[in-house]
Amino acid sequence: MEPEDGGAVCPACGRRDEWARLQPLFLVTGASGAGKTAVFGPLARLLAGRCAVFDVDWLLDAAGALSGADSVRDLPWPGFDQAWLAVAHGVAQAGMATVLLGPLTVDRLERNPGRKWVGPIFSLLLDCPDDVRRRRIEERPPWRTREVAEQTAFAAWLRNQVSTRVDTSAGSPEEAARAVADWVRGLVV
């Protein structure tokens, strides 16, 4: 099936399904320690009824079980991304946009075959100074990874990719969530 004028058309037989709405997809990205988990709850409450808000980590265990991957590093990331694009497309059928919190990037999703099932993709970077990131990562429970150098490098790369940013070091998670919600509301028609 291919999206066409709010529906989906089979290119082989011409069959048309009338319901294939496309809605915007909002990526709230950031390296580990940026505050994605901390803003999730307040952001979901602020956007309730307007957008579906998800933490992409929720599907990590299921993706591992489906793929047989032994670790997060071994996951088939294009399939993981495509699953989230399918979720966003499903949410769009209810007339709502989707907000995904996770280390996703627009360029990664643009290359995915599932990309055609979502509307425009917008990206916002949650960020903090590297010393704050380091402290946050080191304060995590023992079962969480401690890849400080890798995450600091990823944060630097993201800063060069994503121009819209919210600094999570200056205020509370609720204040950061309000800034993200204002950004989303400003783009949802």
N, CA, C and O of each residue as an XYZ file, in Angstrom:
756
protein
N       0.845     -1.186      0.000
C       0.000      0.000      0.000
C       0.891      1.250      0.000
O       1.999      1.262      0.537
N       0.356      2.283     -0.622
C       1.039      3.572     -0.677
C       0.065      4.655     -0.227
O      -1.113      4.608     -0.581
N       0.539      5.634      0.549
C      -0.355      6.718      0.946
C      -0.737      7.580     -0.255
O       0.084      7.864     -1.126
N      -2.027      7.996     -0.275
C      -2.496      8.863     -1.357
C      -3.734      9.627     -0.907
O      -4.769      9.023     -0.628
N      -3.634     10.939     -0.834
C      -4.770     11.807     -0.522
C      -5.568     11.363      0.704
O      -6.796     11.293      0.652
N      -4.887     11.066      1.789
C      -5.562     10.681      3.024
C      -6.013      9.243      3.071
O      -6.629      8.815      4.047
N      -5.716      8.490      2.028
C      -6.044      7.072      1.989
C      -4.795      6.269      1.685
O      -3.679      6.787      1.723
N      -4.998      5.000      1.384
C      -3.908      4.113      0.987
C      -4.355      3.341     -0.242
O      -5.473      2.828     -0.290
N      -3.474      3.259     -1.240
C      -3.791      2.608     -2.500
C      -2.780      1.497     -2.766
O      -1.577      1.677     -2.581
N      -3.289      0.349     -3.202
C      -2.424     -0.749     -3.600
C      -1.930     -0.468     -5.023
O      -2.750     -0.360     -5.935
N      -0.619     -0.347     -5.240
C      -0.125     -0.055     -6.583
C      -0.347     -1.209     -7.570
O      -0.371     -0.994     -8.782
N      -0.507     -2.426     -7.051
C      -0.690     -3.574     -7.941
C      -2.131     -3.702     -8.439
O      -2.358     -3.943     -9.625
N      -3.105     -3.541     -7.536
C      -4.496     -3.794     -7.936
C      -5.378     -2.551     -7.914
O      -6.497     -2.583     -8.427
N      -4.892     -1.454     -7.328
C      -5.673     -0.229     -7.280
C      -6.663     -0.138     -6.133
O      -7.343      0.879     -5.990
N      -6.763     -1.181     -5.308
C      -7.673     -1.136     -4.155
C      -7.326      0.053     -3.271
O      -6.153      0.354     -3.046
N      -8.360      0.727     -2.773
C      -8.148      1.921     -1.951
C      -8.802      1.737     -0.591
O      -9.966      1.350     -0.490
N      -8.028      2.024      0.458
C      -8.548      2.132      1.817
C      -8.662      3.618      2.115
O      -7.705      4.369      1.923
N      -9.814      4.040      2.579
C     -10.051      5.473      2.791
C      -9.319      6.034      4.000
O      -9.059      7.236      4.046
N      -8.980      5.206      4.978
C      -8.368      5.731      6.201
C      -6.880      5.461      6.243
O      -6.449      4.349      6.551
N      -6.116      6.456      5.941
C      -4.662      6.382      6.069
C      -4.145      7.781      6.374
O      -3.250      8.296      5.705
N      -4.734      8.377      7.400
C      -4.335      9.733      7.780
C      -2.840      9.789      8.113
O      -2.254      8.836      8.627
N      -2.259     10.934      7.799
C      -0.876     11.212      8.188
C      -0.897     12.386      9.153
O      -1.562     13.391      8.903
N      -0.179     12.257     10.240
C      -0.069     13.324     11.229
C       1.412     13.590     11.485
O       2.250     12.738     11.190
N       1.744     14.763     12.032
C       3.149     15.048     12.341
C       3.709     14.073     13.374
O       2.989     13.508     14.197
N       5.012     13.907     13.289
C       5.760     13.125     14.265
C       6.784     14.056     14.890
O       7.554     14.713     14.190
N       6.784     14.105     16.213
C       7.706     14.966     16.957
C       8.732     14.103     17.666
O       8.383     13.257     18.489
N      10.000     14.320     17.344
C      11.085     13.609     18.011
C      11.664     14.510     19.085
O      12.113     15.620     18.798
N      11.653     14.039     20.307
C      12.335     14.723     21.403
C      13.547     13.853     21.692
O      13.463     12.842     22.389
N      14.669     14.276     21.139
C      15.873     13.466     21.172
C      16.857     14.002     22.203
O      16.650     15.061     22.796
N      17.902     13.266     22.396
C      18.951     13.685     23.318
C      19.798     12.489     23.684
O      19.330     11.350     23.673
N      21.034     12.755     24.004
C      21.924     11.696     24.475
C      21.491     11.281     25.876
O      20.705     11.969     26.527
N      22.003     10.175     26.317
C      21.698      9.686     27.655
C      22.037     10.762     28.689
O      23.067     11.431     28.599
N      21.158     10.909     29.659
C      21.381     11.912     30.704
C      20.804     13.281     30.387
O      20.920     14.197     31.201
N      20.186     13.441     29.226
C      19.647     14.747     28.829
C      18.355     15.094     29.561
O      18.021     16.272     29.691
N      17.622     14.087     30.042
C      16.385     14.360     30.759
C      15.133     13.845     30.085
O      14.028     14.225     30.474
N      15.273     12.985     29.076
C      14.103     12.478     28.349
C      13.138     11.745     29.283
O      11.932     11.988     29.246
N      13.660     10.866     30.103
C      12.819     10.108     31.034
C      12.169     11.034     32.057
O      11.008     10.846     32.419
N      12.912     12.024     32.518
C      12.387     12.942     33.541
C      11.238     13.805     33.018
O      10.326     14.136     33.776
N      11.266     14.174     31.739
C      10.201     15.037     31.207
C       9.018     14.237     30.679
O       7.963     14.808     30.404
N       9.176     12.919     30.533
C       8.118     12.126     29.915
C       6.762     12.315     30.601
O       5.798     12.702     29.941
N       6.665     12.056     31.892
C       5.379     12.134     32.599
C       4.731     13.503     32.490
O       3.576     13.602     32.076
N       5.451     14.569     32.855
C       4.840     15.898     32.730
C       4.438     16.236     31.289
O       3.403     16.865     31.068
N       5.247     15.825     30.315
C       4.932     16.121     28.919
C       3.682     15.364     28.476
O       2.824     15.931     27.800
N       3.573     14.096     28.849
C       2.388     13.319     28.489
C       1.125     13.954     29.060
O       0.092     13.999     28.392
N       1.206     14.440     30.280
C       0.037     15.089     30.889
C      -0.299     16.398     30.170
O      -1.472     16.694     29.943
N       0.717     17.179     29.814
C       0.480     18.462     29.147
C      -0.112     18.302     27.744
O      -0.848     19.171     27.277
N       0.205     17.209     27.083
C      -0.273     17.007     25.706
C      -1.417     15.999     25.612
O      -1.834     15.639     24.511
N      -1.925     15.543     26.751
C      -3.003     14.548     26.761
C      -4.191     15.031     25.934
O      -4.622     16.178     26.055
N      -4.709     14.146     25.097
C      -5.847     14.474     24.245
C      -5.468     15.159     22.951
O      -6.290     15.280     22.043
N      -4.235     15.604     22.862
C      -3.778     16.294     21.655
C      -2.735     15.470     20.898
O      -2.727     15.433     19.667
N      -1.860     14.813     21.652
C      -0.793     13.989     21.083
C      -0.614     12.748     21.950
O      -0.863     12.780     23.155
N      -0.184     11.662     21.329
C       0.226     10.481     22.079
C       1.727     10.608     22.315
O       2.487     10.851     21.378
N       2.149     10.446     23.551
C       3.556     10.626     23.927
C       4.103      9.279     24.373
O       3.505      8.605     25.211
N       5.253      8.885     23.804
C       5.876      7.594     24.113
C       7.360      7.762     24.404
O       8.020      8.644     23.854
N       7.869      6.909     25.269
C       9.311      6.731     25.465
C       9.689      5.547     24.586
O       9.166      4.450     24.782
N      10.582      5.739     23.625
C      10.907      4.664     22.680
C      11.500      3.443     23.373
O      11.440      2.341     22.828
N      12.062      3.612     24.544
C      12.646      2.476     25.258
C      11.604      1.418     25.617
O      11.961      0.270     25.884
N      10.332      1.786     25.626
C       9.285      0.834     25.979
C       9.284     -0.395     25.074
O       8.858     -1.467     25.503
N       9.745     -0.264     23.847
C       9.734     -1.397     22.922
C      11.069     -2.140     22.854
O      11.199     -3.090     22.082
N      12.053     -1.733     23.637
C      13.360     -2.391     23.553
C      13.287     -3.877     23.892
O      13.848     -4.698     23.166
N      12.609     -4.236     24.976
C      12.525     -5.646     25.348
C      11.781     -6.448     24.296
O      12.202     -7.550     23.943
N      10.679     -5.906     23.790
C       9.913     -6.607     22.754
C      10.739     -6.756     21.481
O      10.702     -7.808     20.842
N      11.475     -5.731     21.109
C      12.320     -5.796     19.914
C      13.405     -6.853     20.089
O      13.717     -7.595     19.158
N      13.969     -6.912     21.279
C      14.972     -7.941     21.553
C      14.388     -9.330     21.474
O      15.003    -10.236     20.911
N      13.195     -9.509     22.038
C      12.544    -10.822     22.018
C      12.191    -11.232     20.586
O      12.367    -12.392     20.214
N      11.698    -10.298     19.791
C      11.322    -10.612     18.413
C      12.531    -10.914     17.531
O      12.466    -11.764     16.643
N      13.625    -10.214     17.781
C      14.789    -10.350     16.906
C      15.785    -11.394     17.383
O      16.640    -11.833     16.614
N      15.683    -11.794     18.645
C      16.672    -12.711     19.202
C      17.973    -12.025     19.581
O      18.973    -12.691     19.850
N      17.965    -10.695     19.602
C      19.177     -9.947     19.957
C      19.531    -10.197     21.422
O      18.653    -10.252     22.284
N      20.810    -10.347     21.688
C      21.283    -10.574     23.051
C      21.463     -9.284     23.837
O      21.476     -9.296     25.068
N      21.601     -8.172     23.124
C      21.779     -6.890     23.794
C      21.180     -5.786     22.939
O      20.848     -5.992     21.772
N      21.049     -4.616     23.539
C      20.516     -3.456     22.815
C      21.380     -3.147     21.600
O      20.859     -2.758     20.555
N      22.676     -3.312     21.724
C      23.575     -3.024     20.596
C      23.307     -3.921     19.391
O      23.600     -3.542     18.257
N      22.751     -5.109     19.629
C      22.516     -6.067     18.553
C      21.130     -5.951     17.918
O      20.805     -6.709     17.005
N      20.319     -5.020     18.388
C      18.963     -4.889     17.842
C      18.992     -4.499     16.366
O      19.904     -3.799     15.925
N      18.007     -4.945     15.610
C      17.874     -4.500     14.217
C      17.217     -3.115     14.208
O      15.995     -3.008     14.100
N      18.017     -2.070     14.318
C      17.504     -0.715     14.517
C      16.544     -0.249     13.441
O      15.566      0.417     13.781
N      16.753     -0.552     12.158
C      15.749     -0.120     11.174
C      14.362     -0.715     11.459
O      13.351     -0.035     11.280
N      14.310     -1.960     11.893
C      13.027     -2.566     12.243
C      12.417     -1.930     13.479
O      11.203     -1.740     13.544
N      13.248     -1.598     14.458
C      12.784     -0.914     15.669
C      12.174      0.438     15.296
O      11.091      0.791     15.763
N      12.878      1.184     14.455
C      12.374      2.489     14.010
C      11.073      2.327     13.232
O      10.143      3.116     13.398
N      11.009      1.302     12.381
C       9.805      1.088     11.585
C       8.617      0.749     12.478
O       7.487      1.134     12.178
N       8.863      0.030     13.575
C       7.777     -0.272     14.511
C       7.221      1.018     15.101
O       6.004      1.163     15.213
N       8.082      1.953     15.479
C       7.602      3.223     16.033
C       6.882      4.058     14.978
O       5.911      4.746     15.295
N       7.343      4.009     13.731
C       6.631      4.715     12.663
C       5.236      4.120     12.466
O       4.284      4.849     12.190
N       5.116      2.806     12.606
C       3.805      2.160     12.494
C       2.905      2.566     13.662
O       1.709      2.785     13.471
N       3.463      2.667     14.857
C       2.678      3.127     16.009
C       2.181      4.550     15.746
O       1.009      4.851     15.972
N       3.067      5.418     15.271
C       2.676      6.809     14.989
C       1.585      6.853     13.923
O       0.668      7.670     14.013
N       1.671      5.999     12.932
C       0.631      5.954     11.899
C      -0.697      5.496     12.500
O      -1.753      6.027     12.155
N      -0.646      4.531     13.382
C      -1.872      4.089     14.049
C      -2.492      5.193     14.883
O      -3.709      5.377     14.866
N      -1.665      5.930     15.612
C      -2.150      7.052     16.417
C      -2.786      8.110     15.511
O      -3.787      8.727     15.875
N      -2.201      8.313     14.337
C      -2.725      9.319     13.402
C      -4.156      9.004     12.968
O      -4.909      9.913     12.620
N      -4.532      7.741     12.986
C      -5.888      7.386     12.570
C      -6.926      7.923     13.549
O      -8.103      8.042     13.211
N      -6.484      8.247     14.764
C      -7.363      8.890     15.746
C      -7.271     10.409     15.649
O      -7.859     11.123     16.461
N      -6.535     10.902     14.658
C      -6.419     12.344     14.449
C      -5.394     13.027     15.328
O      -5.418     14.250     15.467
N      -4.486     12.255     15.929
C      -3.487     12.851     16.823
C      -2.077     12.664     16.278
O      -1.781     11.704     15.567
N      -1.224     13.611     16.633
C       0.199     13.501     16.343
C       0.853     12.624     17.412
O       0.265     12.360     18.461
N       2.067     12.184     17.133
C       2.838     11.366     18.063
C       4.104     12.105     18.461
O       4.754     12.745     17.635
N       4.444     12.006     19.740
C       5.695     12.541     20.270
C       6.502     11.351     20.772
O       6.042     10.603     21.635
N       7.704     11.176     20.231
C       8.589     10.097     20.657
C       9.786     10.675     21.395
O      10.484     11.540     20.866
N      10.026     10.209     22.602
C      11.208     10.601     23.362
C      12.219      9.474     23.261
O      11.951      8.354     23.695
N      13.371      9.764     22.695
C      14.408      8.755     22.547
C      15.540      9.280     21.688
O      15.442     10.371     21.126
N      16.614      8.513     21.581
C      17.781      8.967     20.827
C      17.622      8.771     19.312
O      18.534      8.282     18.646
N      16.476      9.151     18.787
C      16.198      9.038     17.356
C      16.617     10.313     16.640
O      16.710     11.381     17.246
N      16.866     10.186     15.349
C      17.190     11.354     14.537
C      16.331     11.353     13.279
O      15.941     10.297     12.781
N      16.044     12.531     12.780
C      15.217     12.665     11.584
C      15.857     11.932     10.411
O      15.163     11.222      9.684
N      17.155     12.086     10.212
C      17.793     11.454      9.055
C      17.660      9.935      9.106
O      17.492      9.295      8.068
N      17.732      9.358     10.287
C      17.577      7.909     10.428
C      16.161      7.472     10.021
O      15.995      6.452      9.352
N      15.152      8.238     10.424
C      13.772      7.891     10.081
C      13.452      8.175      8.619
O      12.664      7.453      8.008
N      14.053      9.213      8.055
C      13.795      9.550      6.652
C      14.202      8.415      5.714
O      13.620      8.263      4.641
N      15.192      7.622      6.106
C      15.668      6.516      5.268
C      14.853      5.236      5.460
O      15.076      4.253      4.753
N      13.925      5.236      6.393
C      13.190      4.035      6.740
C      11.973      3.853      5.820
O      11.289      4.829      5.512
N      11.694      2.622      5.379
C      10.527      2.406      4.516
C       9.199      2.817      5.154
O       8.256      3.160      4.441
N       9.114      2.787      6.474
C       7.888      3.189      7.159
C       7.662      4.683      7.194
O       6.604      5.143      7.624
N       8.642      5.446      6.746
C       8.559      6.911      6.771
C       7.335      7.446      6.032
O       6.766      8.466      6.420
N       6.940      6.765      4.982
C       5.834      7.252      4.155
C       4.506      7.304      4.904
O       3.554      7.921      4.425
N       4.427      6.664      6.076
C       3.167      6.590      6.809
C       3.025      7.631      7.901
O       2.076      7.576      8.684
N       3.949      8.579      7.970
C       3.802      9.695      8.916
C       3.939     11.003      8.153
O       4.535     11.059      7.077
N       3.372     12.052      8.736
C       3.472     13.380      8.138
C       4.846     13.983      8.378
O       5.831     13.256      8.509
N       4.919     15.292      8.436
C       6.219     15.928      8.651
C       6.830     15.502      9.983
O       6.126     15.267     10.965
N       8.160     15.408      9.989
C       8.887     15.041     11.202
C       9.626     16.273     11.711
O      10.369     16.923     10.975
N       9.404     16.578     12.986
C      10.060     17.707     13.642
C      10.932     17.162     14.771
O      10.615     16.136     15.373
N      12.025     17.854     15.048
C      12.957     17.358     16.056
C      13.374     18.468     17.011
O      13.638     19.602     16.609
N      13.424     18.106     18.279
C      13.872     19.007     19.338
C      14.897     18.252     20.174
O      14.725     17.069     20.468
N      15.954     18.942     20.548
C      17.024     18.348     21.345
C      16.888     18.754     22.806
O      16.901     19.938     23.140
N      16.758     17.751     23.671
C      16.920     17.999     25.103
C      18.404     17.894     25.364
O      19.041     16.923     24.956
N      18.961     18.883     26.039
C      20.410     18.919     26.213
C      20.768     19.477     27.580
O      19.947     20.097     28.255
N      21.994     19.245     27.963
C      22.539     19.784     29.203
C      24.057     19.849     29.043
O      24.615     19.173     28.179
N      24.721     20.643     29.858
C      26.180     20.668     29.791
C      26.756     19.278     30.084
O      26.148     18.482     30.800
N      27.919     19.004     29.528
C      28.522     17.683     29.663
C      28.804     17.281     31.103
O      28.699     16.102     31.441
N      29.160     18.240     31.965
C      29.413     17.877     33.363
C      28.120     17.449     34.060
O      28.143     16.571     34.923
N      27.000     18.060     33.694
C      25.698     17.668     34.251
C      25.340     16.276     33.736
O      24.884     15.431     34.506
N      25.542     16.032     32.451
C      25.270     14.718     31.869
C      26.079     13.644     32.596
O      25.546     12.606     32.987
N      27.364     13.909     32.767
C      28.255     12.955     33.442
C      27.723     12.634     34.838
O      27.641     11.467     35.218
N      27.365     13.658     35.592
C      26.849     13.454     36.953
C      25.555     12.649     36.935
O      25.389     11.729     37.736
N      24.643     12.982     36.037
C      23.370     12.259     35.949
C      23.586     10.787     35.621
O      22.952      9.915     36.216
N      24.471     10.513     34.685
C      24.740      9.128     34.307
C      25.375      8.367     35.463
O      25.011      7.221     35.728
N      26.306      8.988     36.140
C      26.992      8.321     37.253
C      26.071      8.077     38.446
O      26.326      7.175     39.244
N      25.001      8.868     38.581
C      24.060      8.702     39.695
C      22.979      7.664     39.419
O      22.144      7.405     40.286
N      22.975      7.076     38.250
C      21.948      6.101     37.893
C      22.118      4.797     38.672
O      23.188      4.526     39.217
N      21.054      3.995     38.718
C      21.156      2.694     39.382
C      22.233      1.827     38.722
O      22.558      2.028     37.552
N      22.780      0.878     39.455
C      23.881      0.049     38.935
C      23.558     -0.714     37.649
O      24.466     -0.995     36.866
N      22.297     -1.054     37.412
C      21.952     -1.827     36.226
C      21.977     -1.003     34.944
O      21.973     -1.572     33.852
N      22.004      0.326     35.052
C      22.044      1.189     33.860
C      23.477      1.303     33.344
O      24.430      1.252     34.121
N      23.621      1.457     32.041
C      24.955      1.589     31.446
C      25.597      2.912     31.839
O      24.908      3.871     32.188
N      26.898      2.953     31.778
C      27.670      4.132     32.183
C      28.562      4.647     31.040
O      29.709      5.018     31.292
N      28.085      4.678     29.840
C      28.884      5.056     28.678
C      29.021      6.577     28.574
O      28.515      7.183     27.629
N      29.687      7.177     29.517
C      29.764      8.632     29.601
C      30.461      9.223     28.372
O      29.939     10.160     27.766
N      31.609      8.703     28.000
C      32.350      9.260     26.859
C      31.541      9.127     25.571
O      31.476     10.067     24.778
N      30.926      7.968     25.362
C      30.124      7.742     24.160
C      28.927      8.690     24.121
O      28.620      9.255     23.071
N      28.253      8.868     25.250
C      27.076      9.733     25.296
C      27.450     11.213     25.163
O      26.694     11.995     24.586
N      28.591     11.588     25.686
C      29.069     12.973     25.536
C      29.370     13.256     24.061
O      29.055     14.335     23.559
N      29.973     12.299     23.377
C      30.253     12.463     21.943
C      28.947     12.511     21.145
O      28.825     13.303     20.211
N      27.974     11.671     21.504
C      26.686     11.683     20.821
C      25.986     13.023     21.031
O      25.379     13.559     20.104
N      26.069     13.566     22.247
C      25.470     14.875     22.537
C      26.091     15.954     21.658
O      25.380     16.805     21.124
N      27.411     15.924     21.507
C      28.091     16.910     20.657
C      27.626     16.783     19.211
O      27.414     17.790     18.536
N      27.467     15.547     18.732
C      26.999     15.326     17.369
C      25.572     15.854     17.210
O      25.261     16.517     16.221
N      24.708     15.561     18.181
C      23.321     16.025     18.113
C      23.237     17.551     18.084
O      22.396     18.115     17.383
N      24.100     18.212     18.838
C      24.095     19.682     18.845
C      24.342     20.250     17.454
O      23.859     21.337     17.135
N      25.088     19.530     16.624
C      25.341     19.967     15.255
C      24.216     19.603     14.300
O      24.176     20.101     13.175
N      23.300     18.741     14.731
C      22.224     18.258     13.867
C      20.878     18.920     14.135
O      20.095     19.136     13.210
N      20.606     19.243     15.405
C      19.264     19.695     15.802
C      19.366     21.119     16.340
O      20.059     21.374     17.325
N      18.673     22.037     15.688
C      18.797     23.442     16.079
C      17.829     23.851     17.190
O      18.132     24.770     17.952
N      16.683     23.197     17.299
C      15.710     23.545     18.337
C      16.078     22.779     19.597
O      16.174     21.552     19.587
N      16.287     23.527     20.699
C      16.805     22.890     21.914
C      16.114     23.388     23.164
O      15.616     24.512     23.227
N      16.100     22.513     24.158
C      15.671     22.870     25.505
C      16.781     22.409     26.446
O      17.151     21.235     26.457
N      17.298     23.333     27.223
C      18.336     23.024     28.216
C      17.640     22.501     29.469
O      16.836     23.204     30.080
N      17.953     21.270     29.844
C      17.305     20.648     30.999
C      18.068     20.868     32.292
O      17.669     20.355     33.338
N      19.155     21.619     32.239
C      19.954     21.820     33.454
C      19.513     23.030     34.264
O      19.857     23.150     35.440
N      18.760     23.920     33.649
C      18.437     25.191     34.294
C      17.219     25.133     35.206
O      17.155     25.863     36.195
N      16.256     24.279     34.892
C      15.017     24.251     35.670
C      14.597     22.832     35.991
O      15.389     21.893     35.924
N      13.346     22.706     36.338
C      12.791     21.411     36.719
C      12.367     20.625     35.468
O      12.234     21.199     34.387
N      12.156     19.317     35.620
C      11.612     18.547     34.497
C      10.263     19.085     34.016
O       9.958     19.031     32.825
N       9.463     19.601     34.943
C       8.169     20.166     34.563
C       8.341     21.402     33.681
O       7.592     21.592     32.724
N       9.330     22.243     34.005
C       9.589     23.428     33.175
C      10.075     23.026     31.787
O       9.663     23.616     30.788
N      10.946     22.028     31.724
C      11.418     21.539     30.425
C      10.255     20.954     29.633
O      10.148     21.183     28.428
N       9.383     20.200     30.300
C       8.217     19.620     29.633
C       7.306     20.716     29.089
O       6.766     20.577     27.991
N       7.130     21.799     29.836
C       6.307     22.914     29.351
C       6.914     23.522     28.084
O       6.192     23.858     27.146
N       8.237     23.660     28.061
C       8.892     24.211     26.871
C       8.699     23.287     25.669
O       8.445     23.755     24.559
N       8.817     21.984     25.887
C       8.605     21.029     24.792
C       7.144     21.065     24.341
O       6.872     21.078     23.141
N       6.210     21.081     25.281
C       4.782     21.122     24.942
C       4.458     22.389     24.149
O       3.685     22.334     23.192
N       5.032     23.515     24.529
C       4.807     24.767     23.782
C       5.314     24.636     22.349
O       4.668     25.111     21.414
N       6.466     23.995     22.175
C       7.029     23.772     20.835
C       6.082     22.908     20.008
O       5.786     23.231     18.858
N       5.609     21.816     20.591
C       4.692     20.921     19.876
C       3.407     21.674     19.520
O       2.962     21.632     18.373
N       2.816     22.355     20.488
C       1.563     23.081     20.234
C       1.722     24.117     19.124
O       0.794     24.367     18.355
N       2.897     24.708     19.054
C       3.146     25.712     18.018
C       3.226     25.130     16.619
O       3.112     25.862     15.635
N       3.421     23.819     16.519
C       3.551     23.177     15.216
C       2.347     22.331     14.821
O       2.180     22.007     13.645
N       1.505     21.969     15.791
C       0.315     21.178     15.495
C      -0.763     22.120     14.971
O      -1.086     23.128     15.599
N      -1.307     21.775     13.820
C      -2.345     22.619     13.213
C      -3.709     22.189     13.703
O      -4.718     22.774     13.311
